[in-house]
């Protein structure tokens, strides 16, 4: 499952970031790295952007960027 598919109100953990090096580096510079928990706050009506809480701060991620972040739901 990707971050784009995560439902609002769900806590997920990052498994992998795929994609080209420049985009992957930009995502990692935002604090989204393997093993980090993310809380999906809400998704805009058309699915873009996805609002998340990561490392104690709020962040909006474009749908295209959320698509390359593989996650699993934290139970």
N, C-alpha and C positions, 0 to 999 in steps of 0.2 A: 504494500500500500504506500502511496506517496502522501506528502503533506497536503497536496491539493485535494485528496480524497477524504481527509480527516474531517469529522463532524465538529461543529462548534461545541465547546464545553468538554472536549476530550483532551486528555493528557497523553502525549506520545513521546517516544524516545527515538532519536535519530539512529538509523542503522547504517546508512551509506549515503554519500553525496556523489551522484554520477554527473556526467557532462564534461564539457571542455574545460581546460585548465583555467582560463581567465574567469569564467563564470563560477566555477567551483571555488576558486580563490576568493572571489567577492563574497560568496555565501559564507565561507569560513571566516572572513574578516568581520562579518556581522555577528559572529559568536555562535553560529550554528555549526557544530562539529559532531563527530560520531560519539554516541553515548549520552548526549545532552538531552535532558527532558524539555519538552516544549508543551505549553498549554495553548490550545487553539481557542481564541476568544470569540471571534466571529468571522463570517465570510460575507463579503458584499453580495447584494442580490444577484448579480451576474457572475459571481464566483471570482471576481478580481477586484481588489486584492484580498488576501487572507491576513487577518490580524492575529498575531501570536504574542505570547509572553515567553521570552527566553532570557536566561541569566539575570532575571530581575527587571528587565525593561521591556517595553512594548515595541513591537516592530510590525510593519506591514510588508508583506512579501507578494510580489507579482505572481500570478497564476503560473506563468512559464517557469519561474524560479522554483516555486513550490513543487512543480512536477518532477524535478530532478532530485528531490530530497526523499529518500526512502525511510519510512518510519514504521513503528509498531506501537500498538496501544499499550499503555502501562496499566496493569491491573491492580 
